[in-house]
Amino acid sequence: MNVVPIRQAESTFADFWKAYPRKVAKKAALKAWTRALREGATPEAILDALARWRRSGQFPTDMQYVPHPTTWLNQGRWEDEYDEALPSGRVTAADIEARMQKHETR
């Protein structure tokens, strides 16, 4: 088993937390992050998949449907296949950013 030093897990988790659109249950998400790294995932693979998901047409248009970060990590969602091209009529990255900012100001 790959043992990840806790400081490394915490420092790379900060990047994930900053990028993940729904900020809930941070302590549980950190535990899920550390577990994923110990099981062989790399921070780069997770962050790359997160970016692909956010650019894809599979990203929810309503923040209430964005899974909690713990759920996303525990389900190994970075291993999902995300389409890079946005289908016409689907939400764009700019739309997502606008929704995130609106959600964060609540």
N, CA, C and O atoms as a Tinker XYZ file with bonds, in Angstrom:
   424  protein
     1  N      0.845000   -1.183000    0.000000    73     2
     2  CA     0.000000    0.000000    0.000000    64     1     3
     3  C      0.890000    1.246000    0.000000    63     2     4     5
     4  O      1.908000    1.297000    0.690000    81     3
     5  N      0.495000    2.225000   -0.769000    73     3     6
     6  CA     1.218000    3.490000   -0.887000    64     5     7
     7  C      0.897000    4.372000    0.314000    63     6     8     9
     8  O     -0.251000    4.780000    0.491000    81     7
     9  N      1.896000    4.669000    1.139000    73     7    10
    10  CA     1.670000    5.506000    2.311000    64     9    11
    11  C      1.990000    6.952000    1.950000    63    10    12    13
    12  O      3.105000    7.278000    1.543000    81    11
    13  N      0.992000    7.805000    2.109000    73    11    14
    14  CA     1.144000    9.217000    1.777000    64    13    15
    15  C      1.318000    9.992000    3.081000    63    14    16    17
    16  O      0.471000    9.900000    3.969000    81    15
    17  N      2.405000   10.754000    3.206000    73    15    18
    18  CA     2.576000   11.567000    4.408000    64    17    19
    19  C      1.393000   12.523000    4.574000    63    18    20    21
    20  O      0.913000   13.097000    3.597000    81    19
    21  N      0.935000   12.688000    5.793000    73    19    22
    22  CA    -0.249000   13.509000    6.060000    64    21    23
    23  C     -0.058000   14.946000    5.584000    63    22    24    25
    24  O     -1.004000   15.553000    5.081000    81    23
    25  N      1.134000   15.501000    5.729000    73    23    26
    26  CA     1.367000   16.880000    5.273000    64    25    27
    27  C      1.212000   17.000000    3.764000    63    26    28    29
    28  O      0.658000   17.983000    3.270000    81    27
    29  N      1.703000   15.993000    3.023000    73    27    30
    30  CA     1.555000   16.008000    1.570000    64    29    31
    31  C      0.074000   15.912000    1.197000    63    30    32    33
    32  O     -0.393000   16.617000    0.302000    81    31
    33  N     -0.649000   15.046000    1.880000    73    31    34
    34  CA    -2.079000   14.904000    1.607000    64    33    35
    35  C     -2.805000   16.215000    1.890000    63    34    36    37
    36  O     -3.656000   16.639000    1.108000    81    35
    37  N     -2.471000   16.851000    2.999000    73    35    38
    38  CA    -3.134000   18.108000    3.348000    64    37    39
    39  C     -2.793000   19.225000    2.370000    63    38    40    41
    40  O     -3.667000   20.010000    2.002000    81    39
    41  N     -1.538000   19.308000    1.945000    73    39    42
    42  CA    -1.160000   20.390000    1.038000    64    41    43
    43  C     -1.785000   20.207000   -0.341000    63    42    44    45
    44  O     -2.196000   21.187000   -0.963000    81    43
    45  N     -1.865000   18.977000   -0.826000    73    43    46
    46  CA    -2.484000   18.759000   -2.127000    64    45    47
    47  C     -4.001000   18.848000   -2.028000    63    46    48    49
    48  O     -4.669000   19.209000   -2.998000    81    47
    49  N     -4.547000   18.521000   -0.861000    73    47    50
    50  CA    -5.989000   18.656000   -0.660000    64    49    51
    51  C     -6.420000   20.107000   -0.788000    63    50    52    53
    52  O     -7.525000   20.380000   -1.257000    81    51
    53  N     -5.580000   21.031000   -0.386000    73    51    54
    54  CA    -5.923000   22.452000   -0.489000    64    53    55
    55  C     -6.220000   22.834000   -1.934000    63    54    56    57
    56  O     -7.122000   23.630000   -2.194000    81    55
    57  N     -5.464000   22.271000   -2.877000    73    55    58
    58  CA    -5.726000   22.533000   -4.294000    64    57    59
    59  C     -7.069000   21.956000   -4.720000    63    58    60    61
    60  O     -7.825000   22.594000   -5.451000    81    59
    61  N     -7.357000   20.743000   -4.257000    73    59    62
    62  CA    -8.649000   20.117000   -4.577000    64    61    63
    63  C     -9.795000   20.939000   -3.994000    63    62    64    65
    64  O    -10.777000   21.215000   -4.682000    81    63
    65  N     -9.669000   21.325000   -2.745000    73    63    66
    66  CA   -10.742000   22.069000   -2.078000    64    65    67
    67  C    -11.003000   23.397000   -2.791000    63    66    68    69
    68  O    -12.153000   23.811000   -2.943000    81    67
    69  N     -9.963000   24.040000   -3.215000    73    67    70
    70  CA   -10.107000   25.309000   -3.926000    64    69    71
    71  C    -10.843000   25.100000   -5.255000    63    70    72    73
    72  O    -11.660000   25.932000   -5.650000    81    71
    73  N    -10.557000   24.001000   -5.936000    73    71    74
    74  CA   -11.138000   23.747000   -7.259000    64    73    75
    75  C    -12.530000   23.142000   -7.200000    63    74    76    77
    76  O    -13.316000   23.310000   -8.132000    81    75
    77  N    -12.848000   22.441000   -6.118000    73    75    78
    78  CA   -14.138000   21.743000   -6.069000    64    77    79
    79  C    -15.264000   22.765000   -5.849000    63    78    80    81
    80  O    -15.158000   23.621000   -4.970000    81    79
    81  N    -16.322000   22.679000   -6.631000    73    79    82
    82  CA   -17.344000   23.734000   -6.597000    64    81    83
    83  C    -18.261000   23.745000   -5.378000    63    82    84    85
    84  O    -18.869000   24.776000   -5.088000    81    83
    85  N    -18.378000   22.656000   -4.670000    73    83    86
    86  CA   -19.304000   22.609000   -3.526000    64    85    87
    87  C    -18.487000   22.411000   -2.259000    63    86    88    89
    88  O    -17.848000   21.375000   -2.072000    81    87
    89  N    -18.516000   23.404000   -1.402000    73    87    90
    90  CA   -17.666000   23.418000   -0.210000    64    89    91
    91  C    -18.458000   22.984000    1.025000    63    90    92    93
    92  O    -18.945000   23.818000    1.788000    81    91
    93  N    -18.579000   21.655000    1.211000    73    91    94
    94  CA   -19.259000   21.122000    2.394000    64    93    95
    95  C    -18.454000   19.952000    2.947000    63    94    96    97
    96  O    -17.774000   19.248000    2.200000    81    95
    97  N    -18.533000   19.752000    4.244000    73    95    98
    98  CA   -17.912000   18.613000    4.932000    64    97    99
    99  C    -16.415000   18.502000    4.620000    63    98   100   101
   100  O    -15.936000   17.470000    4.149000    81    99
   101  N    -15.704000   19.575000    4.892000    73    99   102
   102  CA   -14.275000   19.638000    4.552000    64   101   103
   103  C    -13.464000   18.554000    5.259000    63   102   104   105
   104  O    -12.601000   17.931000    4.641000    81   103
   105  N    -13.724000   18.324000    6.530000    73   103   106
   106  CA   -12.964000   17.329000    7.280000    64   105   107
   107  C    -13.170000   15.930000    6.700000    63   106   108   109
   108  O    -12.214000   15.167000    6.563000    81   107
   109  N    -14.396000   15.598000    6.365000    73   107   110
   110  CA   -14.683000   14.295000    5.758000    64   109   111
   111  C    -14.052000   14.186000    4.373000    63   110   112   113
   112  O    -13.569000   13.122000    3.988000    81   111
   113  N    -14.058000   15.280000    3.634000    73   111   114
   114  CA   -13.448000   15.286000    2.303000    64   113   115
   115  C    -11.941000   15.067000    2.401000    63   114   116   117
   116  O    -11.363000   14.364000    1.572000    81   115
   117  N    -11.301000   15.660000    3.402000    73   115   118
   118  CA    -9.864000   15.456000    3.593000    64   117   119
   119  C     -9.568000   13.985000    3.876000    63   118   120   121
   120  O     -8.590000   13.441000    3.364000    81   119
   121  N    -10.397000   13.346000    4.677000    73   119   122
   122  CA   -10.207000   11.918000    4.956000    64   121   123
   123  C    -10.357000   11.098000    3.673000    63   122   124   125
   124  O     -9.580000   10.176000    3.425000    81   123
   125  N    -11.355000   11.437000    2.866000    73   123   126
   126  CA   -11.570000   10.718000    1.603000    64   125   127
   127  C    -10.399000   10.955000    0.654000    63   126   128   129
   128  O     -9.963000   10.036000   -0.039000    81   127
   129  N     -9.892000   12.186000    0.624000    73   127   130
   130  CA    -8.734000   12.531000   -0.215000    64   129   131
   131  C     -7.520000   11.690000    0.188000    63   130   132   133
   132  O     -6.857000   11.092000   -0.660000    81   131
   133  N     -7.241000   11.652000    1.484000    73   131   134
   134  CA    -6.095000   10.905000    1.993000    64   133   135
   135  C     -6.239000    9.422000    1.666000    63   134   136   137
   136  O     -5.267000    8.778000    1.272000    81   135
   137  N     -7.428000    8.884000    1.824000    73   135   138
   138  CA    -7.677000    7.476000    1.514000    64   137   139
   139  C     -7.439000    7.207000    0.024000    63   138   140   141
   140  O     -6.822000    6.205000   -0.336000    81   139
   141  N     -7.927000    8.099000   -0.838000    73   139   142
   142  CA    -7.740000    7.927000   -2.285000    64   141   143
   143  C     -6.252000    7.913000   -2.636000    63   142   144   145
   144  O     -5.817000    7.110000   -3.461000    81   143
   145  N     -5.476000    8.793000   -2.016000    73   143   146
   146  CA    -4.036000    8.830000   -2.284000    64   145   147
   147  C     -3.355000    7.558000   -1.778000    63   146   148   149
   148  O     -2.462000    7.020000   -2.433000    81   147
   149  N     -3.778000    7.090000   -0.628000    73   147   150
   150  CA    -3.190000    5.854000   -0.082000    64   149   151
   151  C     -3.518000    4.649000   -0.951000    63   150   152   153
   152  O     -2.757000    3.681000   -0.992000    81   151
   153  N     -4.643000    4.707000   -1.642000    73   151   154
   154  CA    -5.052000    3.592000   -2.500000    64   153   155
   155  C     -4.464000    3.695000   -3.902000    63   154   156   157
   156  O     -4.791000    2.885000   -4.769000    81   155
   157  N     -3.597000    4.686000   -4.135000    73   155   158
   158  CA    -2.878000    4.751000   -5.399000    64   157   159
   159  C     -3.246000    5.882000   -6.336000    63   158   160   161
   160  O     -2.591000    6.056000   -7.363000    81   159
   161  N     -4.259000    6.647000   -6.023000    73   159   162
   162  CA    -4.595000    7.801000   -6.862000    64   161   163
   163  C     -3.515000    8.863000   -6.697000    63   162   164   165
   164  O     -2.843000    8.925000   -5.667000    81   163
   165  N     -3.358000    9.689000   -7.710000    73   163   166
   166  CA    -2.415000   10.797000   -7.592000    64   165   167
   167  C     -3.198000   12.103000   -7.557000    63   166   168   169
   168  O     -4.275000   12.195000   -8.147000    81   167
   169  N     -2.670000   13.107000   -6.875000    73   167   170
   170  CA    -3.353000   14.404000   -6.863000    64   169   171
   171  C     -3.580000   14.932000   -8.278000    63   170   172   173
   172  O     -4.632000   15.500000   -8.572000    81   171
   173  N     -2.595000   14.744000   -9.148000    73   171   174
   174  CA    -2.717000   15.240000  -10.518000    64   173   175
   175  C     -3.869000   14.578000  -11.251000    63   174   176   177
   176  O     -4.630000   15.249000  -11.948000    81   175
   177  N     -4.006000   13.251000  -11.099000    73   175   178
   178  CA    -5.087000   12.523000  -11.772000    64   177   179
   179  C     -6.447000   13.007000  -11.288000    63   178   180   181
   180  O     -7.370000   13.183000  -12.083000    81   179
   181  N     -6.565000   13.220000   -9.993000    73   179   182
   182  CA    -7.844000   13.674000   -9.437000    64   181   183
   183  C     -8.161000   15.087000   -9.905000    63   182   184   185
   184  O     -9.282000   15.366000  -10.328000    81   183
   185  N     -7.183000   15.975000   -9.831000    73   183   186
   186  CA    -7.412000   17.366000  -10.231000    64   185   187
   187  C     -7.677000   17.492000  -11.733000    63   186   188   189
   188  O     -8.499000   18.307000  -12.150000    81   187
   189  N     -6.988000   16.693000  -12.540000    73   187   190
   190  CA    -7.242000   16.706000  -13.985000    64   189   191
   191  C     -8.661000   16.248000  -14.293000    63   190   192   193
   192  O     -9.349000   16.847000  -15.120000    81   191
   193  N     -9.097000   15.175000  -13.619000    73   191   194
   194  CA   -10.459000   14.674000  -13.835000    64   193   195
   195  C    -11.491000   15.695000  -13.378000    63   194   196   197
   196  O    -12.523000   15.872000  -14.024000    81   195
   197  N    -11.217000   16.360000  -12.275000    73   195   198
   198  CA   -12.132000   17.394000  -11.785000    64   197   199
   199  C    -12.276000   18.504000  -12.816000    63   198   200   201
   200  O    -13.384000   18.974000  -13.075000    81   199
   201  N    -11.172000   18.921000  -13.400000    73   199   202
   202  CA   -11.216000   19.965000  -14.427000    64   201   203
   203  C    -11.989000   19.489000  -15.658000    63   202   204   205
   204  O    -12.787000   20.242000  -16.216000    81   203
   205  N    -11.757000   18.235000  -16.086000    73   203   206
   206  CA   -12.501000   17.702000  -17.242000    64   205   207
   207  C    -13.991000   17.641000  -16.948000    63   206   208   209
   208  O    -14.808000   17.976000  -17.806000    81   207
   209  N    -14.351000   17.216000  -15.740000    73   207   210
   210  CA   -15.762000   17.121000  -15.360000    64   209   211
   211  C    -16.414000   18.491000  -15.394000    63   210   212   213
   212  O    -17.531000   18.639000  -15.892000    81   211
   213  N    -15.728000   19.485000  -14.872000    73   211   214
   214  CA   -16.296000   20.837000  -14.827000    64   213   215
   215  C    -16.450000   21.427000  -16.222000    63   214   216   217
   216  O    -17.332000   22.257000  -16.442000    81   215
   217  N    -15.608000   21.013000  -17.169000    73   215   218
   218  CA   -15.723000   21.501000  -18.546000    64   217   219
   219  C    -16.733000   20.705000  -19.361000    63   218   220   221
   220  O    -17.176000   21.151000  -20.419000    81   219
   221  N    -17.089000   19.546000  -18.873000    73   219   222
   222  CA   -17.949000   18.649000  -19.658000    64   221   223
   223  C    -19.414000   19.045000  -19.560000    63   222   224   225
   224  O    -19.807000   19.832000  -18.699000    81   223
   225  N    -20.192000   18.496000  -20.438000    73   223   226
   226  CA   -21.635000   18.689000  -20.393000    64   225   227
   227  C    -22.292000   17.866000  -19.296000    63   226   228   229
   228  O    -23.509000   17.937000  -19.119000    81   227
   229  N    -21.505000   17.083000  -18.552000    73   227   230
   230  CA   -22.040000   16.251000  -17.481000    64   229   231
   231  C    -22.096000   16.984000  -16.143000    63   230   232   233
   232  O    -22.608000   16.452000  -15.159000    81   231
   233  N    -21.573000   18.192000  -16.112000    73   231   234
   234  CA   -21.569000   18.962000  -14.867000    64   233   235
   235  C    -22.979000   19.489000  -14.602000    63   234   236   237
   236  O    -23.577000   20.086000  -15.497000    81   235
   237  N    -23.530000   19.287000  -13.402000    73   235   238
   238  CA   -24.891000   19.747000  -13.108000    64   237   239
   239  C    -25.041000   21.259000  -13.265000    63   238   240   241
   240  O    -24.136000   22.022000  -12.930000    81   239
   241  N    -26.177000   21.670000  -13.769000    73   239   242
   242  CA   -26.430000   23.099000  -13.931000    64   241   243
   243  C    -26.953000   23.724000  -12.649000    63   242   244   245
   244  O    -26.976000   24.948000  -12.527000    81   243
   245  N    -27.363000   22.923000  -11.709000    73   243   246
   246  CA   -27.879000   23.400000  -10.431000    64   245   247
   247  C    -26.948000   22.881000   -9.330000    63   246   248   249
   248  O    -26.730000   21.675000   -9.218000    81   247
   249  N    -26.410000   23.780000   -8.531000    73   247   250
   250  CA   -25.431000   23.399000   -7.503000    64   249   251
   251  C    -25.952000   22.349000   -6.529000    63   250   252   253
   252  O    -25.160000   21.603000   -5.954000    81   251
   253  N    -27.264000   22.274000   -6.333000    73   251   254
   254  CA   -27.772000   21.273000   -5.389000    64   253   255
   255  C    -27.530000   19.850000   -5.888000    63   254   256   257
   256  O    -27.588000   18.901000   -5.107000    81   255
   257  N    -27.262000   19.699000   -7.178000    73   255   258
   258  CA   -27.008000   18.376000   -7.755000    64   257   259
   259  C    -25.522000   18.051000   -7.898000    63   258   260   261
   260  O    -25.162000   16.966000   -8.356000    81   259
   261  N    -24.675000   18.975000   -7.514000    73   259   262
   262  CA   -23.236000   18.697000   -7.501000    64   261   263
   263  C    -22.979000   17.838000   -6.262000    63   262   264   265
   264  O    -23.329000   18.237000   -5.151000    81   263
   265  N    -22.373000   16.666000   -6.444000    73   263   266
   266  CA   -22.155000   15.811000   -5.270000    64   265   267
   267  C    -21.217000   16.470000   -4.258000    63   266   268   269
   268  O    -20.360000   17.281000   -4.607000    81   267
   269  N    -21.409000   16.098000   -3.014000    73   267   270
   270  CA   -20.477000   16.560000   -1.990000    64   269   271
   271  C    -19.080000   16.067000   -2.371000    63   270   272   273
   272  O    -18.951000   15.015000   -2.997000    81   271
   273  N    -18.044000   16.804000   -2.008000    73   271   274
   274  CA   -16.697000   16.380000   -2.380000    64   273   275
   275  C    -16.335000   15.002000   -1.814000    63   274   276   277
   276  O    -15.627000   14.233000   -2.465000    81   275
   277  N    -16.812000   14.692000   -0.618000    73   275   278
   278  CA   -16.549000   13.374000   -0.029000    64   277   279
   279  C    -17.152000   12.272000   -0.892000    63   278   280   281
   280  O    -16.518000   11.245000   -1.134000    81   279
   281  N    -18.354000   12.488000   -1.345000    73   279   282
   282  CA   -19.029000   11.512000   -2.205000    64   281   283
   283  C    -18.248000   11.327000   -3.500000    63   282   284   285
   284  O    -17.998000   10.198000   -3.923000    81   283
   285  N    -17.864000   12.431000   -4.127000    73   283   286
   286  CA   -17.131000   12.380000   -5.395000    64   285   287
   287  C    -15.833000   11.585000   -5.225000    63   286   288   289
   288  O    -15.476000   10.773000   -6.078000    81   287
   289  N    -15.141000   11.825000   -4.126000    73   287   290
   290  CA   -13.884000   11.119000   -3.870000    64   289   291
   291  C    -14.118000    9.657000   -3.511000    63   290   292   293
   292  O    -13.455000    8.773000   -4.054000    81   291
   293  N    -15.048000    9.394000   -2.606000    73   291   294
   294  CA   -15.298000    8.018000   -2.175000    64   293   295
   295  C    -15.774000    7.130000   -3.319000    63   294   296   297
   296  O    -15.519000    5.926000   -3.324000    81   295
   297  N    -16.460000    7.722000   -4.282000    73   295   298
   298  CA   -16.946000    6.942000   -5.425000    64   297   299
   299  C    -15.898000    6.803000   -6.524000    63   298   300   301
   300  O    -16.165000    6.182000   -7.553000    81   299
   301  N    -14.724000    7.365000   -6.326000    73   299   302
   302  CA   -13.671000    7.271000   -7.337000    64   301   303
   303  C    -14.059000    7.947000   -8.636000    63   302   304   305
   304  O    -13.722000    7.469000   -9.719000    81   303
   305  N    -14.774000    9.067000   -8.528000    73   303   306
   306  CA   -15.313000    9.728000   -9.719000    64   305   307
   307  C    -14.244000   10.296000  -10.633000    63   306   308   309
   308  O    -14.537000   10.624000  -11.783000    81   307
   309  N    -13.005000   10.425000  -10.156000    73   307   310
   310  CA   -11.937000   10.882000  -11.038000    64   309   311
   311  C    -11.637000    9.831000  -12.105000    63   310   312   313
   312  O    -10.979000   10.130000  -13.101000    81   311
   313  N    -12.112000    8.609000  -11.903000    73   311   314
   314  CA   -11.918000    7.553000  -12.895000    64   313   315
   315  C    -13.051000    7.516000  -13.925000    63   314   316   317
   316  O    -12.990000    6.737000  -14.876000    81   315
   317  N    -14.072000    8.341000  -13.750000    73   315   318
   318  CA   -15.163000    8.410000  -14.722000    64   317   319
   319  C    -14.646000    8.967000  -16.041000    63   318   320   321
   320  O    -13.597000    9.609000  -16.093000    81   319
   321  N    -15.390000    8.714000  -17.092000    73   319   322
   322  CA   -15.045000    9.274000  -18.397000    64   321   323
   323  C    -15.873000   10.533000  -18.606000    63   322   324   325
   324  O    -17.103000   10.494000  -18.562000    81   323
   325  N    -15.196000   11.634000  -18.831000    73   323   326
   326  CA   -15.856000   12.911000  -19.049000    64   325   327
   327  C    -15.544000   13.394000  -20.458000    63   326   328   329
   328  O    -14.384000   13.447000  -20.867000    81   327
   329  N    -16.588000   13.743000  -21.191000    73   327   330
   330  CA   -16.408000   14.270000  -22.537000    64   329   331
   331  C    -15.802000   15.656000  -22.452000    63   330   332   333
   332  O    -16.218000   16.487000  -21.645000    81   331
   333  N    -14.816000   15.891000  -23.294000    73   331   334
   334  CA   -14.176000   17.206000  -23.316000    64   333   335
   335  C    -15.026000   18.237000  -24.044000    63   334   336   337
   336  O    -15.052000   19.405000  -23.656000    81   335
   337  N    -15.717000   17.817000  -25.088000    73   335   338
   338  CA   -16.496000   18.764000  -25.893000    64   337   339
   339  C    -17.854000   18.989000  -25.260000    63   338   340   341
   340  O    -18.523000   18.041000  -24.850000    81   339
   341  N    -18.252000   20.234000  -25.184000    73   339   342
   342  CA   -19.574000   20.558000  -24.673000    64   341   343
   343  C    -20.605000   20.404000  -25.788000    63   342   344   345
   344  O    -20.448000   20.994000  -26.857000    81   343
   345  N    -21.655000   19.620000  -25.555000    73   343   346
   346  CA   -22.715000   19.556000  -26.550000    64   345   347
   347  C    -23.377000   20.922000  -26.682000    63   346   348   349
   348  O    -23.431000   21.683000  -25.716000    81   347
   349  N    -23.874000   21.233000  -27.858000    73   347   350
   350  CA   -24.517000   22.540000  -28.051000    64   349   351
   351  C    -25.705000   22.662000  -27.114000    63   350   352   353
   352  O    -26.424000   21.698000  -26.852000    81   351
   353  N    -25.886000   23.878000  -26.619000    73   351   354
   354  CA   -26.995000   24.132000  -25.714000    64   353   355
   355  C    -26.734000   23.739000  -24.271000    63   354   356   357
   356  O    -27.608000   23.906000  -23.420000    81   355
   357  N    -25.560000   23.227000  -23.983000    73   355   358
   358  CA   -25.238000   22.831000  -22.615000    64   357   359
   359  C    -24.505000   23.965000  -21.911000    63   358   360   361
   360  O    -24.085000   24.935000  -22.543000    81   359
   361  N    -24.361000   23.837000  -20.643000    73   359   362
   362  CA   -23.722000   24.862000  -19.829000    64   361   363
   363  C    -22.240000   24.987000  -20.199000    63   362   364   365
   364  O    -21.579000   23.988000  -20.484000    81   363
   365  N    -21.734000   26.199000  -20.191000    73   363   366
   366  CA   -20.323000   26.447000  -20.495000    64   365   367
   367  C    -19.541000   26.651000  -19.202000    63   366   368   369
   368  O    -20.124000   26.793000  -18.127000    81   367
   369  N    -18.229000   26.662000  -19.318000    73   367   370
   370  CA   -17.377000   26.895000  -18.151000    64   369   371
   371  C    -17.673000   28.261000  -17.529000    63   370   372   373
   372  O    -17.657000   28.410000  -16.308000    81   371
   373  N    -17.945000   29.259000  -18.381000    73   371   374
   374  CA   -18.285000   30.595000  -17.870000    64   373   375
   375  C    -19.596000   30.550000  -17.086000    63   374   376   377
   376  O    -19.731000   31.217000  -16.060000    81   375
   377  N    -20.555000   29.768000  -17.564000    73   375   378
   378  CA   -21.821000   29.614000  -16.839000    64   377   379
   379  C    -21.587000   28.990000  -15.465000    63   378   380   381
   380  O    -22.168000   29.411000  -14.466000    81   379
   381  N    -20.734000   27.989000  -15.439000    73   379   382
   382  CA   -20.428000   27.302000  -14.177000    64   381   383
   383  C    -19.779000   28.276000  -13.203000    63   382   384   385
   384  O    -20.165000   28.341000  -12.035000    81   383
   385  N    -18.805000   29.024000  -13.676000    73   383   386
   386  CA   -18.120000   29.980000  -12.808000    64   385   387
   387  C    -19.095000   31.020000  -12.262000    63   386   388   389
   388  O    -19.028000   31.377000  -11.086000    81   387
   389  N    -19.995000   31.503000  -13.109000    73   387   390
   390  CA   -20.984000   32.490000  -12.665000    64   389   391
   391  C    -21.893000   31.896000  -11.596000    63   390   392   393
   392  O    -22.203000   32.555000  -10.603000    81   391
   393  N    -22.319000   30.658000  -11.798000    73   391   394
   394  CA   -23.178000   29.994000  -10.809000    64   393   395
   395  C    -22.437000   29.774000   -9.499000    63   394   396   397
   396  O    -23.003000   29.937000   -8.418000    81   395
   397  N    -21.162000   29.402000   -9.604000    73   395   398
   398  CA   -20.366000   29.183000   -8.397000    64   397   399
   399  C    -20.235000   30.479000   -7.604000    63   398   400   401
   400  O    -20.388000   30.485000   -6.383000    81   399
   401  N    -19.953000   31.565000   -8.295000    73   399   402
   402  CA   -19.818000   32.847000   -7.594000    64   401   403
   403  C    -21.127000   33.244000   -6.944000    63   402   404   405
   404  O    -21.137000   33.745000   -5.820000    81   403
   405  N    -22.225000   33.025000   -7.637000    73   403   406
   406  CA   -23.535000   33.347000   -7.079000    64   405   407
   407  C    -23.788000   32.499000   -5.842000    63   406   408   409
   408  O    -24.281000   32.997000   -4.831000    81   407
   409  N    -23.450000   31.216000   -5.924000    73   407   410
   410  CA   -23.657000   30.296000   -4.814000    64   409   411
   411  C    -22.783000   30.674000   -3.612000    63   410   412   413
   412  O    -23.233000   30.590000   -2.469000    81   411
   413  N    -21.548000   31.086000   -3.864000    73   411   414
   414  CA   -20.625000   31.437000   -2.793000    64   413   415
   415  C    -21.019000   32.724000   -2.080000    63   414   416   417
   416  O    -20.648000   32.916000   -0.922000    81   415
   417  N    -21.757000   33.603000   -2.734000    73   415   418
   418  CA   -22.155000   34.869000   -2.112000    64   417   419
   419  C    -23.408000   34.723000   -1.257000    63   418   420   421
   420  O    -23.796000   35.666000   -0.568000    81   419
   421  N    -24.037000   33.571000   -1.292000    73   419   422
   422  CA   -25.247000   33.341000   -0.479000    64   421   423
   423  C    -24.921000   33.229000    0.988000    63   422   424
   424  O    -25.820000   33.036000    1.807000    81   423
